């Protein structure tokens, strides 16, 4: 978590330690989870049939001002069910993402090692380890091949007689067998918890004299080259309600057979081509001295002392893109709280799919940093949540549409969590639906919107049409309502109102694009107009609740009521200046500390407020090196020496929030117009970035010098008119399909 380095192909992730005496590689497969019906035969996604019968009484108590009674009733009757809640231990029935196993490779030699280096080159996603022992040079090369679904580890040495290697595979899971057959080390078993079947296969290639298998360990004699090809799978299948049925053994056999035919060089070539097709789309450079030859931990220590290191900041930006590519590819499950790099059987928050900020944040960089394909696993997963989500909407709220709440597992747990306030967040489906709309906005894929995107969005909107109720003033509010993980029960916590506005607004736009469903559009327009208006409170803040009760001394990590500022667009600098000022007051009050993801969100908030220096200050805070690996819910954010963002402990969302925030500082398009360098900090006076994406299917390259725009290049995938802004200048561009336009520092077209 703090020092090992990650590789991944979306299906699998691995952390390598690089020890010269013995290499340790911890690996995961995306679907190995405890919990679900296999563990608890009464498991049904957390749902309680007819729980909605208690909803009118909860609302009556709220209307009467009896908040504590309303909370107690909701917490008793509207919570989801699990077998048992063990606090910070595994939640029985819900389950947790599991570590798969560990590989240990030990060269049998003695001596002092010198000239050691361990490197992860994110430009081609290849890891290299080099060192020398008694004059023998060693080199290891690792990569994660997505097209061939394989992790590859090569060990080389230049000893005239070769080196003996001992290979040992272990797992913390019981009911596991090991065998060696046809040059494959096969680990197979079933989880003790829920009976999930799993298997890994390691194909061994070596130029050594022979391979022996004894006590579940392999020994390779006198080898100059040793290559391990690893694949793994489970019987999990994302099909409601069984979530079971994949022929994982046949799949692994087929994978290994193809790998055996292709060989190392072809797999490496395939991997580099596949990976670079995504990673190389965006290039980001800042004027700086080259510090890439200095170990990252040393750079972070110097950075923490105040030293400037712009190339470390560009590295951190690109590292987020690397992690997304490595953990989320078409056909895989989406990245979870720890991507695909969990090393525990009892990870924090189950290493689950947390919908009230964390998983959405992981995917914020996907479109703007030109990785639309990496967004697809989340959208496919969202689509598969609809069947269980419909049942949760009906059981708890007697509502149409679908929902998902705070915590979600791969077995369709869409019910509210088993304790309030943290567990109540039916807005998860509408937030996820924003990702669906964003994918269309960036790709302009009309077929996607029609066949998959709009149906997901419409069902999410249907829930809110049913769930919202009128207050005494005739405004639509949510009841009951909790501001995510903050404050008590209420009617009209503003994040709910903002999410409802967002899903209504995006569905209205989608009907215009598709030119259909006009009756539903009319219904949405009427409901949107009746939503409780956003309010500015007594100390100038944007209110978090319907009541003006915000505490200016509160430093809570969640700033949920600013959803309308980011990732939403209900509040923006051009159309709602008073609300922009109120959002600024709220952010100032919350402060610049927090968990890793909280700081990441604040980078984006301040960028939307066009305050690049404040965003940059928060970026430096996000990159503060830390050793804290406990749970810190207040001010533990930072990074470990391997650049993993810390909650703490490690969570992927902090990395992604920062990457998205940097992009937001340099390019914005959420208001329907393009803003060039809207939040450029003074610390980045000169630089270039190419390949960023704006909504509308527009690719943008930007060059600036001494704090001023030099040139901007704009290319559109479709014919359209777009407003482009920079520093008070505005130009209307009539773009043609496939056309590229170059603009100068005052946005004039360069012939």
C-alpha positions in Angstrom: 0.0 0.0 0.0 2.8 2.4 0.8 5.8 1.3 -1.2 5.0 -1.6 -3.6 4.1 -0.5 -7.2 1.0 -1.4 -9.1 0.4 -2.9 -12.5 -2.9 -4.1 -13.9 -4.9 -5.1 -17.0 -8.4 -4.3 -15.8 -9.2 -7.9 -15.0 -6.3 -8.3 -12.6 -4.0 -6.1 -10.5 -0.6 -6.8 -8.9 1.7 -5.1 -6.5 5.4 -5.8 -6.9 7.9 -5.2 -4.1 11.2 -5.7 -5.9 13.2 -7.3 -3.2 16.5 -8.6 -4.5 16.7 -11.5 -2.1 13.1 -12.5 -2.9 10.5 -11.0 -5.1 7.0 -10.6 -3.7 4.1 -10.1 -6.0 0.6 -9.8 -4.5 -2.1 -10.2 -7.0 -5.9 -9.8 -7.4 -8.7 -10.8 -9.7 -11.5 -8.4 -10.0 -14.5 -10.6 -9.0 -13.2 -12.5 -5.9 -15.7 -11.4 -3.3 -17.2 -12.9 -0.1 -20.8 -12.3 0.7 -24.0 -12.7 -1.3 -26.4 -15.6 -1.4 -23.6 -18.2 -1.3 -22.8 -17.0 2.2 -26.4 -16.3 3.4 -29.3 -18.1 1.8 -31.6 -15.2 2.9 -29.6 -12.7 1.0 -31.7 -10.6 -1.3 -29.7 -7.4 -2.0 -30.5 -6.0 1.4 -34.2 -5.4 0.6 -37.1 -5.5 3.0 -40.4 -6.2 1.3 -43.1 -3.5 2.1 -40.7 -1.4 4.1 -42.3 1.5 2.4 -45.3 1.1 4.6 -43.3 3.0 7.3 -42.5 5.9 5.0 -45.7 7.9 5.5 -45.1 7.8 9.3 -41.5 8.9 8.9 -42.7 11.8 6.8 -45.4 12.7 9.3 -42.9 12.9 12.1 -40.6 15.1 10.1 -43.5 17.4 9.2 -44.3 17.6 12.9 -40.7 18.5 13.7 -40.1 15.3 15.6 -36.7 14.6 14.0 -35.2 12.2 16.5 -38.3 10.0 16.4 -38.3 10.1 12.6 -34.7 9.1 12.5 -35.2 6.2 15.0 -38.1 4.9 12.9 -36.2 5.2 9.6 -33.1 3.6 11.1 -35.3 0.7 12.3 -37.5 0.1 9.3 -35.9 1.7 6.2 -32.4 0.3 6.5 -31.1 -2.5 4.4 -30.4 -5.9 5.9 -27.3 -7.9 6.3 -26.6 -11.1 8.2 -24.6 -9.3 10.9 -22.8 -6.0 11.3 -19.3 -6.5 12.8 -18.3 -2.8 12.7 -14.9 -2.6 11.1 -14.8 -6.3 10.5 -16.4 -8.1 7.5 -20.0 -7.4 7.2 -21.6 -10.8 7.0 -23.9 -11.2 4.0 -22.6 -8.0 2.3 -19.1 -9.4 1.9 -15.8 -7.8 0.9 -13.4 -7.7 -2.0 -10.7 -10.3 -1.5 -7.0 -10.5 -2.1 -6.3 -13.5 -4.4 -2.8 -14.6 -3.7 0.9 -14.0 -3.6 3.8 -15.1 -5.7 7.3 -15.3 -4.3 10.4 -15.8 -6.5 13.7 -16.4 -4.8 17.0 -16.5 -6.6 19.2 -19.0 -4.8 22.4 -17.0 -4.4 24.2 -15.2 -1.7 26.1 -11.9 -1.6 25.6 -8.2 -1.3 23.5 -6.5 -4.0 24.6 -3.2 -5.6 23.4 -0.8 -8.3 19.8 -1.5 -7.3 16.9 0.3 -9.1 13.2 -0.3 -9.2 11.2 1.6 -11.8 7.6 1.7 -13.1 7.5 3.5 -16.5 3.9 4.7 -16.9 4.6 5.8 -20.5 4.5 2.1 -21.6 3.3 0.5 -18.3 6.4 -1.7 -18.0 8.2 -2.2 -14.6 11.9 -2.9 -14.4 14.1 -4.0 -11.5 17.9 -4.1 -11.9 20.7 -5.0 -9.5 24.0 -6.8 -9.3 25.1 -9.6 -6.9 28.8 -10.9 -7.0 29.2 -9.5 -10.5 26.1 -11.1 -11.8 23.6 -8.7 -13.3 20.0 -9.2 -12.7 17.0 -7.8 -14.6 13.3 -8.2 -14.0 10.6 -7.0 -16.4 6.9 -7.0 -15.5 3.8 -5.9 -17.4 0.0 -6.5 -17.4 -1.4 -7.4 -20.8 -5.0 -6.5 -21.3 -5.8 -8.1 -24.7 -4.4 -11.5 -23.5 -5.7 -11.2 -19.9 -2.3 -12.0 -18.5 0.2 -10.7 -16.0 3.8 -11.3 -17.1 6.9 -11.5 -15.0 10.4 -12.1 -16.5 13.6 -12.8 -14.5 17.0 -12.6 -16.2 20.6 -12.9 -15.1 23.9 -13.0 -17.0 25.5 -15.7 -14.8 27.5 -18.2 -17.1 25.9 -21.1 -15.3 22.5 -19.6 -14.6 20.8 -19.2 -11.3 18.4 -21.6 -9.4 15.0 -20.0 -8.7 12.4 -21.1 -6.1 8.8 -20.2 -6.9 6.2 -20.3 -4.2 2.6 -19.3 -4.5 0.5 -18.7 -1.4 -3.0 -17.6 -0.5 -4.7 -16.7 2.7 -7.8 -18.6 1.6 -8.5 -22.2 2.8 -9.8 -25.1 0.8 -7.1 -24.6 -1.8 -5.1 -27.1 -3.8 -1.9 -26.6 -5.8 -0.7 -28.8 -8.6 2.0 -28.6 -11.3 0.9 -29.9 -14.7 2.1 -29.1 -18.2 4.5 -26.4 -17.0 1.6 -24.7 -15.1 1.4 -24.0 -11.4 -2.4 -24.3 -10.7 -4.1 -23.0 -7.6 -7.8 -23.8 -7.3 -10.4 -23.7 -4.6 -13.6 -22.3 -3.3 -14.0 -19.4 -0.8 -14.9 -20.8 2.6 -17.3 -17.9 3.0 -19.7 -18.2 0.1 -18.3 -21.1 -2.0 -17.2 -18.9 -4.9 -15.0 -21.0 -7.2 -11.6 -19.5 -8.2 -8.5 -20.6 -10.0 -5.1 -19.1 -11.0 -2.7 -20.5 -13.5 1.0 -19.7 -13.8 2.7 -20.8 -17.0 6.4 -21.4 -16.4 8.9 -20.8 -19.2 12.6 -21.2 -18.5 15.9 -22.1 -20.2 17.0 -23.9 -17.1 17.9 -27.6 -16.8 14.8 -28.8 -15.1 11.8 -27.9 -13.0 10.9 -29.8 -9.8 7.7 -29.5 -7.8 7.9 -30.4 -4.1 5.8 -29.2 -1.1 3.8 -26.9 -3.4 7.0 -25.1 -4.4 8.7 -25.1 -7.8 12.5 -25.1 -8.2 14.0 -24.1 -11.6 17.6 -25.2 -12.0 20.4 -23.2 -13.7 18.2 -20.7 -15.5 19.4 -17.5 -17.2 15.8 -16.6 -18.0 12.6 -17.4 -16.2 9.2 -16.1 -17.3 5.9 -16.4 -15.4 2.5 -15.9 -17.2 -0.3 -15.5 -14.6 -4.0 -15.5 -15.2 -6.9 -15.9 -12.8 -10.7 -16.0 -12.7 -13.7 -17.0 -10.6 -17.2 -18.4 -11.2 -18.8 -14.9 -10.7 -21.0 -13.6 -13.5 -22.7 -10.2 -13.3 -26.2 -11.5 -14.0 -29.1 -10.8 -11.5 -30.1 -12.5 -9.4 -27.7 -15.5 -9.3 -24.4 -13.7 -10.0 -22.8 -17.0 -10.8 -22.1 -19.3 -13.7 -18.9 -18.4 -15.5 -16.8 -21.3 -16.8 -13.7 -19.9 -15.3 -11.5 -23.0 -15.6 -12.1 -23.3 -19.3 -11.4 -19.6 -19.7 -8.1 -19.9 -17.8 -7.1 -22.9 -19.9 -7.9 -21.0 -23.1 -5.9 -18.0 -21.9 -2.8 -20.0 -21.1 -3.0 -21.9 -24.4 -3.0 -18.6 -26.3 -0.2 -17.2 -24.2 1.9 -20.3 -24.7 1.6 -19.8 -28.5 2.3 -16.1 -28.5 5.4 -16.0 -26.4 7.0 -13.2 -24.4 8.1 -10.8 -27.1 4.7 -10.8 -28.9 2.9 -10.3 -25.6 5.1 -7.4 -24.7 4.6 -5.8 -28.2 0.9 -6.4 -28.0 0.8 -4.8 -24.5 2.8 -1.7 -25.4 0.7 -1.1 -28.5 -2.6 -1.5 -26.7 -1.6 0.6 -23.7 0.0 3.4 -25.6 -3.1 3.8 -27.7 -4.8 5.1 -24.6 -2.0 6.7 -22.5 -0.3 8.6 -25.3 -3.4 10.6 -26.2 -2.6 13.2 -23.6 0.7 14.9 -23.2 1.3 17.4 -20.3 4.5 19.3 -19.8 5.4 22.2 -17.5 8.6 24.2 -17.7 10.9 22.5 -15.2 14.3 21.0 -14.6 14.3 17.2 -15.2 14.0 15.5 -11.9 12.8 12.1 -13.1 16.1 10.5 -12.3 15.5 11.2 -8.6 13.7 8.5 -6.6 10.0 9.4 -6.1 10.1 9.2 -2.3 13.0 11.7 -2.3 11.2 14.0 -4.6 8.1 13.9 -2.4 10.1 14.6 0.7 11.7 17.7 -1.0 8.2 18.7 -2.3 6.8 18.6 1.2 9.5 21.0 2.4 8.3 23.5 -0.2 10.5 22.8 -3.1 8.9 23.2 -6.6 8.8 20.2 -8.8 6.4 20.8 -11.7 7.3 17.5 -13.4 6.3 15.6 -10.2 2.9 17.3 -10.6 2.6 16.3 -14.2 3.7 12.8 -13.2 0.9 12.7 -10.6 -1.6 13.8 -13.2 -0.5 11.0 -15.6 -0.3 8.5 -12.8 -4.0 8.9 -12.3 -4.6 8.1 -16.0 -2.2 5.1 -15.7 -4.2 3.8 -12.7 -7.5 4.2 -14.5 -6.2 2.4 -17.6 -4.8 -0.4 -15.4 -8.0 -1.0 -13.4 -10.9 -0.3 -15.9 -11.0 -1.6 -19.4 -13.9 -2.7 -21.6 -15.2 -6.1 -20.5 -13.9 -5.7 -17.0 -15.6 -4.8 -13.8 -15.2 -1.1 -12.8 -12.5 0.0 -10.4 -13.6 -0.3 -6.8 -12.4 1.8 -3.8 -8.9 0.4 -4.2 -8.9 -0.1 -7.9 -7.8 -3.7 -8.3 -5.1 -3.6 -5.7 -6.5 -4.8 -2.4 -4.2 -7.0 -0.3 -6.7 -7.9 2.5 -9.6 -10.2 3.3 -11.1 -7.5 5.4 -10.4 -4.2 3.6 -11.7 -0.8 4.8 -15.3 -0.3 3.7 -15.1 -3.7 2.0 -13.2 -2.1 -0.9 -16.7 -1.8 -2.3 -18.5 0.4 -4.8 -19.3 3.5 -2.7 -21.8 5.6 -4.7 -22.0 8.8 -2.6 -18.8 10.2 -4.0 -16.0 7.7 -4.3 -16.7 5.6 -7.3 -18.0 8.6 -9.3 -14.8 10.5 -8.5 -12.7 7.6 -9.7 -14.3 8.1 -13.1 -14.1 11.9 -13.3 -10.9 11.9 -15.4 -12.2 9.3 -17.9 -13.7 11.6 -20.5 -11.8 14.8 -20.1 -8.4 13.0 -20.2 -9.4 11.1 -23.4 -10.1 7.7 -21.9 -13.7 7.2 -22.8 -13.2 3.4 -23.2 -12.1 3.2 -19.6 -15.5 4.7 -18.6 -17.4 1.8 -20.2 -17.0 -0.7 -17.4 -18.7 1.7 -15.0 -21.6 2.3 -17.4 -22.0 -1.4 -18.1 -22.0 -2.0 -14.3 -24.6 0.8 -13.8 -26.8 -0.8 -16.4 -26.7 -4.2 -14.5 -27.7 -2.4 -11.3 -31.1 -1.6 -12.7 -32.9 -4.9 -12.0 -31.9 -5.1 -8.3 -32.3 -1.3 -8.0 -35.9 -1.5 -9.2 -36.7 -3.9 -6.4 -35.1 -1.6 -3.8 -37.0 1.4 -5.1 -40.3 -0.5 -4.8 -39.6 -2.2 -1.5 -38.4 0.9 0.4 -40.2 3.8 -1.3 -43.0 2.2 -3.4 -41.5 4.1 -6.3 -40.9 3.4 -9.9 -37.4 3.6 -11.4 -34.2 2.3 -9.8 -31.9 3.3 -6.9 -28.6 2.4 -5.4 -27.4 3.6 -2.1 -24.1 4.3 -0.3 -22.6 0.8 -0.3 -22.9 -1.6 -3.2 -21.4 -5.0 -3.8 -21.2 -7.1 -7.0 -24.3 -9.1 -5.8 -26.8 -6.4 -6.4 -26.9 -4.8 -2.9 -28.8 -1.6 -3.9 -30.8 -1.2 -0.7 -30.0 1.5 1.9 -27.1 0.7 4.2 -27.8 -1.0 7.5 -27.3 2.1 9.6 -28.3 5.8 9.1 -27.2 8.4 8.4 -24.3 6.9 6.4 -26.4 4.2 4.7 -29.1 6.4 3.2 -28.3 7.7 -0.2 -31.0 6.7 -2.9 -29.4 9.5 -5.0 -26.7 7.1 -6.1 -28.5 6.0 -9.3 -29.1 9.6 -10.4 -25.4 10.4 -9.7 -24.3 7.4 -11.7 -26.6 8.5 -14.5 -24.6 11.7 -14.8 -21.7 9.5 -16.0 -24.0 8.1 -18.6 -24.9 11.5 -19.9 -21.3 12.7 -19.7 -20.2 9.7 -21.8 -22.7 10.8 -24.5 -21.6 14.5 -24.2 -18.0 13.7 -24.8 -18.4 11.0 -27.4 -21.6 12.2 -29.2 -22.5 8.5 -29.6 -26.2 8.8 -30.5 -26.7 5.1 -30.7 -25.3 4.6 -27.2 -27.6 7.4 -25.8 -30.7 5.9 -27.5 -30.2 2.2 -26.7 -28.4 2.3 -23.3 -27.8 5.8 -21.9 -31.3 7.3 -22.0 -33.1 4.2 -20.6 -30.7 4.2 -17.6 -31.3 8.0 -17.1 -35.1 7.8 -17.5 -35.5 5.1 -14.8 -33.4 7.1 -12.4 -35.5 10.2 -13.0 -38.7 8.1 -12.5 -37.7 7.4 -9.0 -37.3 11.0 -8.2 -40.6 11.9 -9.7 -42.2 9.5 -7.3 -40.1 10.1 -4.3 -40.2 13.9 -4.1 -43.0 15.4 -1.9 -44.4 18.9 -1.6 -43.4 21.0 1.5 -45.7 23.6 3.0 -44.7 26.2 0.4 -45.4 23.8 -2.5 -41.8 23.1 -3.3 -40.7 19.6 -4.1 -38.3 18.2 -1.5 -36.9 14.7 -0.5 -38.3 13.2 2.6 -36.6 11.6 4.5 -33.3 13.1 3.5 -29.7 12.9 4.9 -26.8 15.0 3.6 -24.3 12.2 2.9 -22.5 11.1 6.0 -23.1 14.5 7.6 -25.9 15.7 9.9 -29.2 14.3 10.9 -32.4 13.4 9.2 -34.2 16.2 7.4 -36.6 17.1 4.6 -34.7 18.6 1.7 -31.0 18.1 2.3 -29.7 20.0 -0.7 -27.6 17.4 -2.3 -30.9 15.5 -3.0 -32.5 18.5 -4.5 -29.4 19.2 -6.7 -29.2 15.6 -7.8 -32.9 15.6 -8.7 -32.4 18.8 -10.7 -29.4 17.3 -12.4 -31.2 14.1 -13.5 -34.2 16.0 -14.6 -32.1 18.5 -16.5 -30.0 15.9 -18.3 -33.0 13.8 -19.2 -34.7 16.9 -20.7 -31.6 17.5 -22.8 -31.5 13.9 -23.9 -35.1 14.0 -25.1 -34.2 17.0 -27.2 -31.3 15.2 -28.7 -33.3 12.1 -29.4 -36.4 14.0 -30.4 -38.6 11.6 -28.5 -40.5 11.1 -25.2 -42.0 14.6 -25.2 -44.7 13.8 -22.7 -42.1 12.6 -20.2 -40.0 15.8 -20.9 -43.0 17.9 -20.1 -43.4 16.1 -16.8 -39.7 16.7 -16.0 -39.9 20.4 -16.9 -42.8 20.9 -14.5 -41.1 19.0 -11.7 -37.8 20.7 -12.1 -39.5 24.1 -11.8 -41.0 23.1 -8.5 -37.8 21.9 -6.9 -36.8 23.7 -3.7 -34.7 26.6 -4.8 -31.1 26.8 -3.7 -30.7 29.2 -0.8 -28.0 31.5 0.6 -27.8 31.4 4.4 -27.3 34.0 7.1 -23.5 34.0 6.9 -23.4 34.1 3.1 -23.0 30.3 2.7 -24.8 28.0 0.2 -27.1 26.1 2.5 -26.6 22.4 3.0 -30.1 22.0 4.4 -33.5 23.6 3.8 -33.1 25.1 7.2 -30.4 27.8 7.7 -28.4 25.7 10.2 -24.9 25.4 8.7 -22.1 25.7 11.2 -19.3 28.0 9.9 -16.8 26.1 12.2 -17.7 22.7 10.8 -14.8 21.1 8.9 -16.5 17.9 7.7 -14.9 16.1 4.8 -18.1 15.9 2.8 -19.2 19.0 1.0 -22.1 17.3 -0.6 -24.3 20.4 -1.1 -21.8 21.7 -3.6 -22.7 18.9 -6.0 -24.5 21.7 -8.0 -21.1 23.3 -8.6 -19.2 20.1 -9.3 -19.7 17.6 -10.8 -23.0 19.2 -11.6 -23.5 22.5 -13.5 -26.6 24.0 -11.9 -24.2 26.6 -10.4 -21.7 28.2 -12.8 -19.8 31.4 -13.0 -21.7 32.7 -16.1 -25.3 32.2 -15.0 -25.4 32.1 -11.2 -22.8 34.6 -9.9 -24.5 35.0 -6.5 -24.6 31.2 -5.9 -21.0 31.0 -7.0 -20.1 33.5 -4.2 -22.1 31.5 -1.7 -20.3 28.3 -2.7 -17.0 30.1 -2.2 -18.1 31.0 1.3 -19.0 27.4 2.1 -15.7 26.1 0.8 -13.7 28.7 2.8 -15.5 27.6 5.9 -14.8 23.9 5.4 -11.1 24.6 4.9 -8.4 22.9 2.9 -7.8 19.8 4.9 -9.5 16.4 4.7 -9.2 12.9 3.4 -7.5 12.2 0.1 -10.8 12.2 -1.9 -12.1 15.3 0.0 -9.1 17.3 -1.0 -9.4 16.0 -4.5 -13.0 17.3 -4.7 -11.9 20.6 -3.4 -9.3 21.0 -6.2 -12.2 20.6 -8.6 -14.5 23.0 -6.7 -11.9 25.8 -6.7 -11.1 25.3 -10.4 -14.9 25.7 -11.1 -14.6 29.0 -9.1 -11.7 30.0 -11.5 -9.3 30.2 -8.6 -6.2 28.3 -9.9 -4.0 29.3 -7.0 -6.4 27.8 -4.5 -6.7 24.7 -6.6 -2.9 24.5 -6.8 -2.5 24.9 -3.0 -4.9 22.0 -2.5 -3.0 19.9 -5.1 0.2 20.4 -3.1 -1.8 19.4 0.0 -3.0 16.3 -1.8 0.6 15.4 -2.7 1.9 15.7 0.9 3.8 12.5 1.7 2.5 10.5 4.7 3.2 7.3 6.5 -0.2 7.1 8.1 -1.9 3.7 7.2 -4.6 3.8 9.8 -8.1 5.2 9.2 -8.2 9.0 9.4 -11.6 10.5 8.6 -10.5 14.2 9.1 -7.1 15.3 7.9 -5.1 12.3 6.8 -5.1 13.0 3.1 -1.8 12.8 1.2 0.2 10.3 -0.7 2.5 7.4 0.1 5.9 7.0 -1.5 4.3 5.0 -4.4 2.0 8.0 -5.1 -1.1 6.1 -3.9 -3.5 8.7 -2.5 -4.5 8.2 1.1 -7.9 8.4 2.8 -6.0 7.0 4.7 -5.6 4.1 4.0 -5.1 4.0 0.3 -8.1 4.8 -1.9 -8.1 5.3 -5.6 -10.5 8.2 -5.6 -8.0 10.6 -4.3 -5.6 10.0 -7.2 -8.5 10.4 -9.7 -9.9 13.5 -8.0 -6.5 15.2 -8.4 -6.1 14.2 -12.0 -9.6 15.4 -12.9 -8.9 18.6 -10.9 -5.7 19.4 -12.9 -7.7 18.9 -16.1 -10.4 21.2 -14.8 -7.8 23.9 -14.1 -6.8 23.9 -17.7 -10.0 23.3 -19.6 -13.7 23.5 -18.8 -16.8 22.8 -20.8 -19.6 22.0 -18.3 -21.5 25.2 -19.1 -22.0 24.4 -22.8 -19.0 26.6 -23.7 -15.3 26.0 -23.7 -13.1 27.9 -21.2 -9.3 27.8 -22.0 -7.0 28.0 -18.9 -9.9 29.0 -16.6 -7.9 28.4 -13.4 -4.2 28.5 -14.4 -2.1 28.8 -11.3 0.8 31.2 -11.1 3.0 28.3 -10.3 2.6 27.0 -13.9 3.7 30.0 -15.9 4.7 28.0 -19.0 3.5 24.7 -20.3 1.6 22.6 -22.9 -1.1 20.1 -22.7 -2.5 18.2 -25.7 -5.3 15.7 -26.1 -7.8 16.9 -23.5 -11.4 16.5 -24.4 -14.3 19.0 -24.2 -18.0 18.1 -24.3 -19.2 18.0 -27.8 -16.6 15.5 -29.0 -13.9 18.3 -29.2 -10.2 17.7 -28.7 -8.1 20.6 -27.4 -4.4 21.3 -27.3 -3.2 24.3 -25.3 0.2 26.1 -25.1 0.9 29.0 -22.8 4.0 31.0 -21.8 4.6 33.4 -18.9 1.1 33.0 -17.7 -0.5 33.8 -21.0 -2.1 31.7 -23.7 0.0 31.3 -26.8 -2.0 29.0 -29.0 -5.0 26.6 -28.8 -5.9 23.9 -31.3 -9.4 22.7 -31.5 -10.7 19.6 -33.4 -14.3 18.5 -33.5 -15.7 15.1 -34.4 -18.9 16.8 -35.6 -20.2 19.9 -37.3 -21.3 22.4 -34.6 -21.0 26.0 -33.3 -19.3 26.5 -29.9 -18.3 29.5 -27.8 -14.7 29.6 -26.7 -13.6 31.8 -23.8 -10.2 33.0 -22.6 -9.5 35.9 -20.2 -12.5 38.0 -21.2 -12.2 37.2 -24.9 -15.0 35.2 -26.6 -15.2 33.8 -30.1 -17.9 31.7 -31.7 -16.4 28.9 -33.8 -18.4 27.2 -36.5 -16.6 23.8 -36.5 -16.9 21.3 -39.3 -16.7 17.6 -38.8 -13.0 16.5 -38.6 -11.8 20.1 -38.9 -8.9 21.4 -36.9 -8.6 25.1 -36.1 -5.6 26.9 -34.5 -6.2 30.0 -32.5 -3.8 32.6 -31.2 -3.6 34.4 -27.8 -6.7 36.5 -28.5 -8.6 33.6 -30.0 -8.2 34.7 -33.6 -7.9 31.9 -36.1 -4.4 31.4 -37.4 -4.4 30.9 -41.1 
